[in-house]
């Protein structure tokens, strides 16, 4: 993995808590199961039992992350591209 800032170029839902995601510079999609992230975080708890909202994932801020149409007490429900990249390509 390079030192460049991670950017999402494509994202689509692939199940209740799974995303197919592509990062800038990649030639293929990564399949990310976000069940663990959602289960461990109060921030993402609204997605646990809401597959309709999970399916509305969208790229934000020129690929610096993805977000869902849910407001929490912390603001917009989103996750950075760098966090997603760490999930997709662990050390």
N, C-alpha and C positions, 0 to 999 in steps of 0.2 A: 504494500500500500504506500502511496506517495504522501508527501507532506502537504499536498494541496487540500484546500477546504472541500469537504464532501458536499456534493450537490445531487439532489434527486432529479432525474430526467423523466422518469415514468413511474406511476404507481397505480395499482388496481387491487381491489379486494379479491381474495382467493379462498374465502371461507369466513367463518364467524370471527376469527381473530388472526387471520393470516393475510399477509400482503405479498404481492409480487411487486418488486421494486427494482429499478435500474438506477445506477449512479453514473454520473458523468465519467467518461473514460472506460466504462465497462461495455462488453459486447453481449452480455447476457443478463437476464433478470435473476434476482435472488428471491428465494421464498422465505419469508420471515414469519415465524409463528410468534405473535406478540402476547400469547396467553400469560406467560410468566410476568412480563412487564406490567400487563394490565392487572393481574392478580396481586402483585406486590405493591402497587402504588395507588394511594387514595386519589391522586390526580387523574388516573386513567380508569378508575372504578366505574364511571358512567358507561364505559364501553363493554363491560363484562357481560351484561345481559341485553345489549341493544345492537343486534347485528345490522339493523336498518341504518343506524347512524354510523356504525363502523364502515359500512359500504360506501359512505359519502366522503371518504378520505380524498383530500386534494393537496396538490403541491402548493407551497406558500413561499413567499419571499425569494423568488427566482431560484427555487430549488434548495434553499437552506434548511427546509424541513417540510413536514406534512402536517395537516390539521384536519379536525373533524368539526362539524357544525354544532358544537356543544360548548356552552360557557360554564366555567367552574368558578369557584370563589377565587381561584388564582388567575383567572382570565381564560383566554381561548385554549381549548384542548389541542395541544400540538406536541410534536417531538422533533428534535433536530435531526438533520441528515447525518451529522457526525455520530449521534447515538445509534441511529439505524445502521450505519456503516459498521460500527463496532459489533452490533448484533449479527450482522451478515458475515463479517470477516473477523472472527475472534483471533486474538493474538496466539 
